[in-house]
Amino acid sequence: MSAASESSGITDALAQALQIAKDGQRAQEEAGAATVEVEAAEGMVRVTATLAGKVAVEIVDPRAVRLSREYLGEEITAGVNAALDKAREQAGVPGAVDLDALTEKVEEIQQQSVQRLSSFMSTLAESHTRIVRTAAQSKGVDE
């Protein structure tokens, strides 16, 4: 394989790895910003959760403060858990980032890059040796 094609292969592999990393980061940011919403306490409390695990609780009906502390606490806890469960379910839908597959692909590209770089360096060393030999022969000097 020529040095030019090896260099192009390395460049392509590194560009692919960079694109995968950027796509993964963008998808992770998008997933972290997505929200789910659940109602609790018969609609008097709204729980919002992001796929990144951030939770917000809003009392939307003032009558909720008249509920017993125990009941309101249980309802808020149930709402938070339901919102987090719903967020986890949503994160598992197609299009979510598969970090295992991403890691596997990056490792594959890394291995290809190392092999191509090694081959490129060998070709470069062989070319250097030939150039030195040719220059020595043209000057009439034996190696």
N, C-alpha and C positions, 0 to 999 in steps of 0.2 A: 504494500500500500504506500502511496506517495506521502511525502511530508505535508503537502497541501491538503490532501484529503483527511489525513490524521488531524491536522489543525482544525479543519472544518468540523470534523466529528466531535472534537473536544468542545469547540464553540457551541455546536448544536446541543450537546448534552448539558453543558452548563446553562445555556439559555433555557432549555427545557426544565432543568432543576429550579432555576430562578422563577420561571412562570408557575410551576407547581407550588412553590413556597408562597408566591404572591396570591395565587388563587385560594390556597388554604387559609392564609391570613384574612383575605377579604371575606371568605365564607364564614370564618369564625366570628369576625366582627359583625357580619349581617345576622348570624344566628344569635349572637349575644344581645343584639338590639331588638330582636323579635319578641313580642309579648303575647301572653295569654291572659285571659281574664276569667274569673270564677266568682259566682255570687255565693254568699253564705248568710246564715241567720234569716232565712226566708226573703232574701234580696235586700236586706238592710245593710249588708256589708259587702263591699267589692274588694276582691283580692286580685292584684295584678302581679304577674311574675315574668321575668325575662328568661330566655333560654340560658343565660349566663348565671341564673340563680338569684337574681335580685328580686326582692319582694316588696310590694307596697300594699298597705291595707287602708281602705277608705270607708268610713261610716257614711253611707249615702242617705240613710233615713234616721232622723233624730230620735225616733222611737227606740232605736237600738240601745241607747244609753239607759233605758228603763229596764232592760233585760238584766237578769241576775249576772253577777260577775262570772260565776262558774259557767253558765250557759253561753255567755258571750265569748268567754275564753275558749271554750270547746269549739264553738262555731268558727272563730277566727283561726284556731289551730287546724280544724278540718278544712277550711277554705285555703289556707296556705299550703297544706299538704296536697290538696286537690289541684291547686294551681301549679305546684312544682311537678306533680305527676303528669299533668297535661303538657307542661313545657318539655318534660323528658320525652313524652310520646311524640310531640311535634318535632323534636330534635332528631328522632329516629326515622322521619319520613324520607323518601328518596330526595336526593339533592343535599342532604346533610353531609357534613364533612366526615369522611371515613379516614380518621387519622392513621389507622393501621395500614390501610392501602397507600396513603400518602407517604408514610415512612418507608414502606417497602419499595415504592417507586423511586424515591430519592436515593435509597441505598443502592438500588439497581443502577441508577444513573451514575452514582459515585463509583461503583465498580467498573462500569464501562469507561468512565473518564480516566480512572487510574490505568486501565489496560491500554487505552488509546494514548495516554501521555507516555507510558512506558515504551510503547511501540514507536511513537514519535521521537523520543529521546534516543532510542537505538538507531533509528534511521538517520537522525542528525549526527550521531557519533560516527556512523559508517560513512556518511557524506564527508565529514571533516577529515577522516582518515584518508579517503580517496583524494580529496583536494590536496592534502599534505603530500601524499605519495606522488600525485601528478606534478605538483610544483617542484618536488625534489628531482623527479625524473627529467623535467624540462630544464633544470639547471645542471643536469648531469651528475647529481649527487645520489649515491646509493643510501638507502635507509639505514 
